[in-house]
Amino acid sequence: MSGSGDHQERDPFAPIEASPRFATPLALLAAASGVAAAVTGLAAVLGPVGMGLGLIAHVKGSRLGMPATVLAGLGMIVGFSIILYLR
């Protein structure tokens, strides 16, 4: 090891201390895309996009990130169910 005695290795699986500064709008976009996936016929596109935005918001530290991800997933399931029912 080199001469830095105060250097501690960071656990790669430890939660990241992040500022939720820009995370809440991402969570709101994720929730809106989940609702839009259930209402429109674009569940195959808007569902995964909403889930991705919700996960990004969750990683950035928003407390609304994971609920928005779940809402987008449920919206995608409801949207696919409606599409399959109407065929």
LODOKE-824314 format. One record per residue (C-alpha): residue in one letter; x, y, z. Coordinates in nm, 4 decimals, decimal comma, padded with zeros to 6 digits. Layout:
LODOKE-824314
<atom><type>A</type><xx>X</xx><yy>Y</yy><zz>Z</zz></atom>
...
//
This chain:
LODOKE-824314
<atom><type>M</type><xx>00,0000</xx><yy>00,0000</yy><zz>00,0000</zz></atom>
<atom><type>S</type><xx>00,1132</xx><yy>00,3511</yy><zz>-00,0616</zz></atom>
<atom><type>G</type><xx>00,1615</xx><yy>00,6072</yy><zz>00,2134</zz></atom>
<atom><type>S</type><xx>-00,2042</xx><yy>00,7068</yy><zz>00,2730</zz></atom>
<atom><type>G</type><xx>-00,2798</xx><yy>00,5661</yy><zz>00,6172</zz></atom>
<atom><type>D</type><xx>-00,6218</xx><yy>00,7359</yy><zz>00,6516</zz></atom>
<atom><type>H</type><xx>-00,7585</xx><yy>00,5887</yy><zz>00,3280</zz></atom>
<atom><type>Q</type><xx>-01,0343</xx><yy>00,3341</yy><zz>00,3905</zz></atom>
<atom><type>E</type><xx>-01,1725</xx><yy>00,1180</yy><zz>00,1157</zz></atom>
<atom><type>R</type><xx>-01,5383</xx><yy>00,1759</yy><zz>00,0392</zz></atom>
<atom><type>D</type><xx>-01,7786</xx><yy>-00,1169</yy><zz>00,0391</zz></atom>
<atom><type>P</type><xx>-01,9151</xx><yy>-00,1384</yy><zz>-00,3197</zz></atom>
<atom><type>F</type><xx>-02,2511</xx><yy>-00,2664</yy><zz>-00,1939</zz></atom>
<atom><type>A</type><xx>-02,3057</xx><yy>00,0050</yy><zz>00,0663</zz></atom>
<atom><type>P</type><xx>-02,5844</xx><yy>00,2570</yy><zz>-00,0052</zz></atom>
<atom><type>I</type><xx>-02,4729</xx><yy>00,5727</yy><zz>-00,1783</zz></atom>
<atom><type>E</type><xx>-02,5119</xx><yy>00,8950</yy><zz>00,0161</zz></atom>
<atom><type>A</type><xx>-02,6854</xx><yy>01,0978</yy><zz>-00,2518</zz></atom>
<atom><type>S</type><xx>-02,8640</xx><yy>01,4260</yy><zz>-00,2562</zz></atom>
<atom><type>P</type><xx>-03,2284</xx><yy>01,3955</yy><zz>-00,3668</zz></atom>
<atom><type>R</type><xx>-03,1988</xx><yy>01,7338</yy><zz>-00,5368</zz></atom>
<atom><type>F</type><xx>-03,3104</xx><yy>01,6230</yy><zz>-00,8843</zz></atom>
<atom><type>A</type><xx>-03,4605</xx><yy>01,2876</yy><zz>-00,7876</zz></atom>
<atom><type>T</type><xx>-03,8184</xx><yy>01,3931</yy><zz>-00,7068</zz></atom>
<atom><type>P</type><xx>-03,9027</xx><yy>01,5130</yy><zz>-01,0616</zz></atom>
<atom><type>L</type><xx>-03,7767</xx><yy>01,1784</yy><zz>-01,1922</zz></atom>
<atom><type>A</type><xx>-04,0051</xx><yy>00,9955</yy><zz>-00,9501</zz></atom>
<atom><type>L</type><xx>-04,3005</xx><yy>01,2090</yy><zz>-01,0585</zz></atom>
<atom><type>L</type><xx>-04,2234</xx><yy>01,1394</yy><zz>-01,4246</zz></atom>
<atom><type>A</type><xx>-04,2069</xx><yy>00,7681</yy><zz>-01,3460</zz></atom>
<atom><type>A</type><xx>-04,5460</xx><yy>00,7758</yy><zz>-01,1747</zz></atom>
<atom><type>A</type><xx>-04,6978</xx><yy>00,9758</yy><zz>-01,4617</zz></atom>
<atom><type>S</type><xx>-04,5636</xx><yy>00,7323</yy><zz>-01,7206</zz></atom>
<atom><type>G</type><xx>-04,7063</xx><yy>00,4416</yy><zz>-01,5213</zz></atom>
<atom><type>V</type><xx>-05,0494</xx><yy>00,6002</yy><zz>-01,5253</zz></atom>
<atom><type>A</type><xx>-05,0120</xx><yy>00,6820</yy><zz>-01,8947</zz></atom>
<atom><type>A</type><xx>-04,9125</xx><yy>00,3210</yy><zz>-01,9628</zz></atom>
<atom><type>A</type><xx>-05,2393</xx><yy>00,2040</yy><zz>-01,8083</zz></atom>
<atom><type>V</type><xx>-05,4551</xx><yy>00,4583</yy><zz>-01,9915</zz></atom>
<atom><type>T</type><xx>-05,2982</xx><yy>00,4625</yy><zz>-02,3394</zz></atom>
<atom><type>G</type><xx>-05,2037</xx><yy>00,1732</yy><zz>-02,5611</zz></atom>
<atom><type>L</type><xx>-04,8322</xx><yy>00,2353</yy><zz>-02,5090</zz></atom>
<atom><type>A</type><xx>-04,7792</xx><yy>00,0047</yy><zz>-02,2098</zz></atom>
<atom><type>A</type><xx>-04,4839</xx><yy>-00,1689</yy><zz>-02,3750</zz></atom>
<atom><type>V</type><xx>-04,2965</xx><yy>00,1611</yy><zz>-02,4001</zz></atom>
<atom><type>L</type><xx>-04,4123</xx><yy>00,3753</yy><zz>-02,1085</zz></atom>
<atom><type>G</type><xx>-04,4047</xx><yy>00,1007</yy><zz>-01,8436</zz></atom>
<atom><type>P</type><xx>-04,0321</xx><yy>00,0187</yy><zz>-01,8701</zz></atom>
<atom><type>V</type><xx>-03,9443</xx><yy>00,3880</yy><zz>-01,9130</zz></atom>
<atom><type>G</type><xx>-04,1329</xx><yy>00,4713</yy><zz>-01,5929</zz></atom>
<atom><type>M</type><xx>-03,9717</xx><yy>00,1840</yy><zz>-01,4062</zz></atom>
<atom><type>G</type><xx>-03,6269</xx><yy>00,2981</yy><zz>-01,5189</zz></atom>
<atom><type>L</type><xx>-03,6915</xx><yy>00,6572</yy><zz>-01,4122</zz></atom>
<atom><type>G</type><xx>-03,8224</xx><yy>00,5387</yy><zz>-01,0762</zz></atom>
<atom><type>L</type><xx>-03,5131</xx><yy>00,3281</yy><zz>-01,0146</zz></atom>
<atom><type>I</type><xx>-03,2869</xx><yy>00,6179</yy><zz>-01,1075</zz></atom>
<atom><type>A</type><xx>-03,4775</xx><yy>00,8407</yy><zz>-00,8642</zz></atom>
<atom><type>H</type><xx>-03,4455</xx><yy>00,5743</yy><zz>-00,5943</zz></atom>
<atom><type>V</type><xx>-03,0697</xx><yy>00,5451</yy><zz>-00,6456</zz></atom>
<atom><type>K</type><xx>-03,0362</xx><yy>00,9249</yy><zz>-00,6339</zz></atom>
<atom><type>G</type><xx>-03,2000</xx><yy>00,9256</yy><zz>-00,2919</zz></atom>
<atom><type>S</type><xx>-03,5663</xx><yy>01,0102</yy><zz>-00,3481</zz></atom>
<atom><type>R</type><xx>-03,8038</xx><yy>00,8440</yy><zz>-00,1052</zz></atom>
<atom><type>L</type><xx>-04,0655</xx><yy>00,8422</yy><zz>-00,3828</zz></atom>
<atom><type>G</type><xx>-03,8446</xx><yy>00,6500</yy><zz>-00,6261</zz></atom>
<atom><type>M</type><xx>-03,9381</xx><yy>00,2952</yy><zz>-00,5310</zz></atom>
<atom><type>P</type><xx>-04,3150</xx><yy>00,3602</yy><zz>-00,4981</zz></atom>
<atom><type>A</type><xx>-04,3059</xx><yy>00,5294</yy><zz>-00,8398</zz></atom>
<atom><type>T</type><xx>-04,1265</xx><yy>00,2250</yy><zz>-00,9827</zz></atom>
<atom><type>V</type><xx>-04,3936</xx><yy>-00,0055</yy><zz>-00,8431</zz></atom>
<atom><type>L</type><xx>-04,6694</xx><yy>00,2218</yy><zz>-00,9745</zz></atom>
<atom><type>A</type><xx>-04,5127</xx><yy>00,2211</yy><zz>-01,3218</zz></atom>
<atom><type>G</type><xx>-04,4898</xx><yy>-00,1585</yy><zz>-01,3134</zz></atom>
<atom><type>L</type><xx>-04,8523</xx><yy>-00,1914</yy><zz>-01,2070</zz></atom>
<atom><type>G</type><xx>-04,9541</xx><yy>00,0568</yy><zz>-01,4759</zz></atom>
<atom><type>M</type><xx>-04,7716</xx><yy>-00,1539</yy><zz>-01,7326</zz></atom>
<atom><type>I</type><xx>-04,9495</xx><yy>-00,4694</yy><zz>-01,6146</zz></atom>
<atom><type>V</type><xx>-05,2897</xx><yy>-00,2984</yy><zz>-01,6215</zz></atom>
<atom><type>G</type><xx>-05,2129</xx><yy>-00,1530</yy><zz>-01,9658</zz></atom>
<atom><type>F</type><xx>-05,1166</xx><yy>-00,4930</yy><zz>-02,1058</zz></atom>
<atom><type>S</type><xx>-05,4290</xx><yy>-00,6466</yy><zz>-01,9506</zz></atom>
<atom><type>I</type><xx>-05,6522</xx><yy>-00,3870</yy><zz>-02,1124</zz></atom>
<atom><type>I</type><xx>-05,4798</xx><yy>-00,4325</yy><zz>-02,4493</zz></atom>
<atom><type>L</type><xx>-05,5192</xx><yy>-00,8105</yy><zz>-02,4344</zz></atom>
<atom><type>Y</type><xx>-05,8804</xx><yy>-00,7849</yy><zz>-02,3173</zz></atom>
<atom><type>L</type><xx>-05,9814</xx><yy>-00,5527</yy><zz>-02,6023</zz></atom>
<atom><type>R</type><xx>-05,8372</xx><yy>-00,7786</yy><zz>-02,8736</zz></atom>
//
